[in-house]
Amino acid sequence: MWFCIWIATSGSPVGSAYRLQSFLVTQRALLQAERWIADSNDVDEDLIVERADTLIVLNTPWWLCSLRALKRGIRRPRQTQLPNGCEESFTQRISDEWQIAWRNLRNRHSIQQRELARASLLRNHLKVHVFNSRDETAQFLTIFSQRESISHSRKEDTDDAT
């Protein structure tokens, strides 16, 4: 997470204890909402256990993650997902995504093992789903959407009856 004008909040040499604390306060505030989705790379594990009810692991091959990162860098319109005052060139964007691809290659075994170990550890606290393909993910989302639609309809019926 970044503040404006490319000031890192955490996870970099320019980060400080104050910025890390600010990042965690912001994260906790955002995760107080009834519904949210967070990338586990950027969320404190204790906070996941405290606030989440479900963990979804997309067990995607490293090379596919890398390819998608490179495509994302090429396709993303300028100034997308950036805080005020942060500007980047096309070259910087590609460089950033290439670093993700390189890190995925270097850590291709440890990243997958870490995520699967996290899923195994958190099974006692959360509903955990590990998807190994796009089809598995799509099937889950279809079922989930149907359940949410039914749940929402029941809530509306209950609200109308009162």
C-alpha positions in Angstrom: 0.0 0.0 0.0 1.3 3.4 -0.9 0.5 7.0 0.3 0.5 9.8 -2.2 3.8 10.7 -4.0 5.1 7.2 -3.7 5.6 7.1 0.0 5.6 3.4 1.1 3.4 2.5 4.0 5.3 -0.8 4.8 7.3 -3.6 3.3 10.1 -1.5 1.9 13.3 0.0 3.1 11.7 3.5 3.1 8.9 2.3 5.4 8.9 3.2 9.0 7.2 1.9 12.2 4.8 4.8 11.9 3.9 4.0 8.3 3.4 0.3 9.2 1.1 1.3 12.1 -0.8 3.6 9.8 -1.1 0.8 7.2 -2.5 -1.6 9.8 -5.0 1.0 11.2 -6.2 1.7 7.7 -6.5 -2.0 7.0 -8.4 -2.7 10.2 -10.8 0.1 9.4 -11.4 -1.2 5.9 -12.0 -4.7 7.2 -14.6 -3.6 9.6 -17.2 -3.5 6.8 -19.7 -6.4 6.6 -18.2 -7.7 3.3 -14.8 -7.3 1.9 -12.1 -9.1 -0.2 -8.4 -8.8 0.6 -5.3 -10.1 -1.1 -3.7 -12.2 1.6 -0.2 -11.0 0.5 -1.1 -7.7 2.1 -3.1 -8.7 5.2 -1.9 -9.5 8.6 -2.6 -13.2 9.3 -4.1 -12.4 12.7 -6.4 -10.0 11.1 -7.5 -12.6 8.6 -8.4 -15.0 11.5 -10.1 -12.3 13.4 -12.3 -10.8 10.6 -12.6 -13.4 7.8 -15.0 -16.3 7.6 -13.6 -17.7 4.3 -10.2 -18.2 2.8 -9.8 -18.9 -0.9 -6.5 -20.0 -2.3 -6.1 -19.8 -6.1 -3.4 -22.4 -6.5 -2.3 -21.1 -9.9 1.0 -22.3 -11.5 3.8 -19.7 -11.1 4.2 -19.3 -14.9 0.5 -18.4 -15.3 0.8 -15.8 -12.5 3.8 -14.3 -14.1 2.2 -14.2 -17.5 -0.9 -12.5 -16.1 1.3 -9.9 -14.2 3.1 -9.0 -17.5 -0.3 -8.7 -19.3 -1.7 -6.6 -16.5 1.2 -4.2 -16.8 0.8 -3.9 -20.6 -3.1 -3.5 -20.5 -3.6 -1.4 -17.4 -4.5 2.2 -18.3 -2.2 4.9 -17.0 -3.0 6.1 -13.5 -5.2 3.2 -12.7 -5.1 2.0 -9.0 -2.6 4.8 -8.0 -2.9 7.2 -5.1 -3.0 10.9 -5.8 0.4 12.3 -6.8 1.8 8.9 -7.9 2.8 8.8 -11.5 4.4 6.0 -13.5 5.6 5.5 -17.0 4.8 2.5 -19.1 8.4 1.4 -18.7 8.1 1.5 -14.9 4.8 -0.4 -15.0 6.4 -3.2 -17.1 9.4 -3.2 -14.9 7.3 -3.6 -11.8 5.3 -6.5 -13.3 8.5 -8.1 -14.6 9.8 -8.0 -11.0 6.7 -10.0 -10.0 7.3 -12.5 -12.7 11.0 -12.9 -11.8 10.1 -13.2 -8.1 7.5 -15.9 -9.0 10.1 -17.8 -10.9 12.7 -17.6 -8.1 10.2 -18.5 -5.4 8.0 -20.8 -7.5 8.1 -23.7 -4.9 8.2 -21.8 -1.6 5.2 -19.4 -2.5 2.9 -22.3 -3.3 4.0 -24.3 -0.2 3.5 -21.2 2.0 0.0 -20.6 0.7 -1.0 -24.2 1.0 0.5 -24.4 4.6 -1.5 -21.2 5.5 -4.7 -22.8 4.2 -4.0 -26.0 6.1 -3.3 -24.0 9.3 -6.4 -21.8 9.0 -8.8 -24.7 8.3 -9.6 -24.8 12.0 -10.6 -21.1 12.0 -12.2 -20.5 8.6 -13.9 -22.1 5.7 -11.0 -22.8 3.3 -11.3 -23.5 -0.4 -8.3 -24.3 -2.6 -8.9 -24.1 -6.3 -6.5 -25.6 -8.7 -8.2 -24.5 -12.0 -10.3 -21.8 -13.5 -13.2 -24.3 -13.8 -13.1 -25.1 -10.1 -13.1 -21.4 -9.3 -16.0 -20.6 -11.7 -18.1 -23.5 -10.3 -17.6 -22.2 -6.8 -18.5 -18.6 -7.8 -21.7 -19.8 -9.6 -22.8 -21.8 -6.5 -21.9 -18.9 -4.2 -23.8 -16.4 -6.4 -26.9 -18.6 -6.3 -26.7 -18.9 -2.5 -26.2 -15.2 -2.1 -29.2 -14.5 -4.4 -31.4 -16.8 -2.3 -30.1 -15.4 0.9 -30.8 -11.8 -0.3 -34.3 -12.8 -1.5 -35.1 -14.3 2.0 -33.8 -11.1 3.7 -36.0 -9.0 1.5 -39.0 -11.2 2.3 -38.3 -10.9 6.0 -37.9 -7.1 5.7 -41.2 -6.9 3.8 -43.0 -9.0 6.4 -42.0 -6.6 9.3 
